[in-house]
Amino acid sequence: MTSKNILNADLHCHSVVSDGTLSPEALAERAKTNGVELWALTDHDEIGGQHRAAAAAKAQGLHYLTGTEISVTFAGQTVHIVGLGFDPDDANLQQGLRNTRGGREQRAMEMSEGLAKVGIQGAFEGALKFVGNPELISRTHFARFLVESGVCRETSEVFRKYLTEGKPGYVPHRWANLRDAVSWITQAQGVAVIAHPGRYKFTPNEEYALFT
């Protein structure tokens, strides 16, 4: 394969529509500046920014694939499935993601209560300052608040001390079913792939179940 056959692609990024820090338009501009030729916006459990992203990509001269990153529960852990190239107006996909987003606010309030017990007050309100879409408040927003407020120096420290299993701010969430999430994507004419596969520690039987 020659260099002419290689396409510079970025198929995994998040905007303020979920837990990112830039708008879809700003991300498209940044992708173009960095030499990206094929781009996808893959907001967590949300496709509300897809039409904006597609329009921004067209304005920048980028090829565009629709995308999303769906949180699923599999083998007792949270796994992320990326959907690409689907119809963003598919009603079944939209409803499935809407159901997946449900419960995040209650979870966030419980996280805040856990942090308050160890002396960190106002975490829920603080995290909301970083949320573009309140339906998608997440641990990332809490981490940004704890860094801003000086509790920790960086987000990795926040997760290590407060937001992982067994720590004061950790609250588990039951996400979508793997089979359902893949069906939402494929029935909307998209392709489902596992995000950052090196992160997970599966047994051989679990790997077989995941990929079959």
C-alpha positions as CSV (number, residue, x, y, z in Angstrom):
1,M,0.0,0.0,0.0
2,T,1.4,3.4,-1.0
3,S,0.9,6.6,0.9
4,K,-1.7,7.6,-1.7
5,N,-3.9,4.8,-0.4
6,I,-3.8,5.9,3.3
7,L,-6.6,8.1,4.5
8,N,-5.9,10.2,7.6
9,A,-9.0,9.5,9.8
10,D,-10.3,10.5,13.2
11,L,-13.3,8.3,14.1
12,H,-13.5,8.9,17.8
13,C,-14.0,12.3,19.4
14,H,-16.5,14.0,21.6
15,S,-18.1,17.4,21.6
16,V,-19.9,19.6,24.1
17,V,-23.1,17.7,23.1
18,S,-21.7,15.0,25.5
19,D,-18.6,15.2,27.6
20,G,-16.2,17.1,25.2
21,T,-15.0,20.6,25.5
22,L,-15.4,21.9,21.9
23,S,-18.4,22.4,19.7
24,P,-18.9,20.1,16.7
25,E,-18.0,23.1,14.5
26,A,-14.8,23.7,16.4
27,L,-13.9,20.0,16.2
28,A,-14.3,20.0,12.5
29,E,-12.1,23.0,12.1
30,R,-9.5,21.4,14.4
31,A,-9.6,18.1,12.4
32,K,-9.0,20.0,9.2
33,T,-6.1,22.0,10.7
34,N,-4.5,18.7,11.8
35,G,-4.8,17.1,8.4
36,V,-7.7,14.8,9.0
37,E,-9.5,13.7,5.8
38,L,-12.2,11.4,7.2
39,W,-13.9,12.5,10.4
40,A,-16.6,11.2,12.8
41,L,-18.2,12.8,15.8
42,T,-18.8,10.0,18.4
43,D,-20.5,11.7,21.3
44,H,-21.3,9.4,24.3
45,D,-24.8,8.0,24.1
46,E,-26.0,10.9,21.9
47,I,-26.4,11.8,18.3
48,G,-27.9,15.2,18.7
49,G,-24.8,16.9,17.2
50,Q,-24.7,14.8,14.0
51,H,-26.3,17.2,11.6
52,R,-24.2,20.0,12.9
53,A,-21.1,17.9,12.6
54,A,-21.9,16.8,9.1
55,A,-22.5,20.4,8.0
56,A,-19.3,21.6,9.6
57,A,-17.4,18.7,8.0
58,K,-18.8,19.7,4.5
59,A,-17.8,23.3,5.1
60,Q,-14.3,22.2,5.9
61,G,-14.0,19.9,3.0
62,L,-13.9,16.7,5.1
63,H,-15.4,13.4,4.4
64,Y,-17.8,12.6,7.2
65,L,-19.2,9.5,9.0
66,T,-22.0,9.7,11.5
67,G,-20.9,8.3,14.9
68,T,-21.7,7.6,18.5
69,E,-20.1,5.8,21.5
70,I,-22.6,3.7,23.4
71,S,-22.0,2.6,27.0
72,V,-23.0,-1.0,27.5
73,T,-22.8,-3.4,30.4
74,F,-21.1,-6.6,29.5
75,A,-19.5,-9.3,31.7
76,G,-20.0,-7.1,34.7
77,Q,-18.2,-4.1,33.4
78,T,-18.9,-1.0,31.3
79,V,-17.8,-1.5,27.6
80,H,-18.0,1.2,24.9
81,I,-19.3,0.4,21.5
82,V,-18.8,2.9,18.7
83,G,-21.4,3.0,15.9
84,L,-20.3,4.5,12.5
85,G,-22.1,5.3,9.3
86,F,-25.7,5.0,10.5
87,D,-28.8,7.0,9.7
88,P,-28.9,9.7,12.5
89,D,-32.7,10.1,12.0
90,D,-33.4,6.4,12.7
91,A,-36.2,6.4,15.4
92,N,-35.1,3.1,17.0
93,L,-31.5,4.3,17.5
94,Q,-32.7,7.6,18.9
95,Q,-35.0,6.0,21.4
96,G,-32.4,3.5,22.5
97,L,-29.9,6.2,23.2
98,R,-32.6,8.2,25.0
99,N,-33.2,5.3,27.3
100,T,-29.5,4.8,27.9
101,R,-29.1,8.4,28.9
102,G,-31.9,8.0,31.5
103,G,-30.7,7.7,35.1
104,R,-27.5,9.8,34.7
105,E,-28.8,12.7,36.8
106,Q,-29.8,10.4,39.7
107,R,-26.4,8.7,39.5
108,A,-24.7,12.1,39.5
109,M,-26.6,13.2,42.6
110,E,-25.6,10.0,44.4
111,M,-21.9,10.6,43.4
112,S,-22.2,14.1,44.8
113,E,-23.6,12.7,48.1
114,G,-20.7,10.3,48.3
115,L,-18.2,13.1,47.8
116,A,-19.9,15.2,50.4
117,K,-19.4,12.5,53.0
118,V,-15.6,13.0,52.6
119,G,-15.8,16.8,52.8
120,I,-16.2,17.7,49.1
121,Q,-19.3,19.9,49.0
122,G,-21.3,21.1,46.0
123,A,-19.9,18.6,43.5
124,F,-23.1,18.1,41.6
125,E,-23.6,21.8,41.0
126,G,-19.9,22.2,40.2
127,A,-19.9,19.4,37.7
128,L,-23.0,20.9,36.0
129,K,-20.9,23.9,35.0
130,F,-18.9,21.7,32.6
131,V,-22.0,20.0,31.1
132,G,-23.1,20.9,27.6
133,N,-26.0,18.4,27.8
134,P,-27.4,17.8,31.4
135,E,-28.7,14.4,30.3
136,L,-25.1,13.3,29.9
137,I,-23.5,14.4,33.1
138,S,-20.7,12.0,33.8
139,R,-17.6,11.3,35.9
140,T,-15.5,13.4,33.5
141,H,-17.5,16.5,34.5
142,F,-17.0,15.7,38.2
143,A,-13.3,15.3,37.5
144,R,-13.0,18.7,35.9
145,F,-14.8,20.3,38.9
146,L,-12.4,18.6,41.4
147,V,-9.4,19.8,39.4
148,E,-10.8,23.4,39.1
149,S,-11.5,23.5,42.8
150,G,-8.0,22.4,43.7
151,V,-8.9,19.0,45.3
152,C,-6.7,17.3,42.7
153,R,-4.1,18.4,40.3
154,E,-5.3,16.4,37.3
155,T,-8.2,14.3,36.2
156,S,-6.4,11.0,36.4
157,E,-5.8,11.7,40.1
158,V,-9.5,12.4,40.6
159,F,-10.5,9.1,39.1
160,R,-7.8,7.2,41.1
161,K,-8.8,8.8,44.5
162,Y,-12.5,9.4,44.1
163,L,-14.3,8.0,41.1
164,T,-13.4,4.4,40.6
165,E,-14.9,1.3,42.3
166,G,-14.6,1.4,46.0
167,K,-13.9,5.2,46.2
168,P,-16.3,7.8,47.7
169,G,-17.7,9.2,44.5
170,Y,-18.2,5.9,42.6
171,V,-21.7,4.9,41.7
172,P,-22.3,2.1,39.2
173,H,-24.7,2.5,36.4
174,R,-26.6,-0.1,34.4
175,W,-26.1,0.7,30.8
176,A,-27.6,-0.7,27.6
177,N,-27.5,-4.3,26.8
178,L,-24.7,-5.2,24.3
179,R,-27.0,-7.0,21.9
180,D,-29.5,-4.1,21.9
181,A,-26.8,-1.5,21.3
182,V,-25.4,-3.4,18.4
183,S,-28.9,-3.9,17.0
184,W,-29.7,-0.2,17.2
185,I,-26.6,0.6,15.2
186,T,-26.8,-2.1,12.5
187,Q,-30.6,-1.7,12.0
188,A,-29.8,2.0,11.3
189,Q,-27.5,0.8,8.5
190,G,-24.3,1.4,10.6
191,V,-21.3,-0.6,11.7
192,A,-20.6,-1.4,15.3
193,V,-17.0,-1.7,16.7
194,I,-15.5,-2.0,20.2
195,A,-13.8,1.2,21.4
196,H,-10.3,1.1,22.9
197,P,-10.3,-2.8,23.2
198,G,-7.0,-2.8,25.1
199,R,-8.7,-1.4,28.1
200,Y,-10.7,-4.5,28.9
201,K,-9.7,-7.7,30.6
202,F,-12.0,-10.4,29.2
203,T,-11.7,-14.2,29.7
204,P,-11.5,-16.2,26.4
205,N,-15.2,-17.2,26.8
206,E,-16.2,-13.5,27.3
207,E,-14.2,-12.5,24.2
208,Y,-16.0,-15.2,22.2
209,A,-19.4,-14.0,23.4
210,L,-18.5,-10.3,22.7
211,F,-17.4,-10.9,19.1
212,T,-20.0,-13.5,18.0
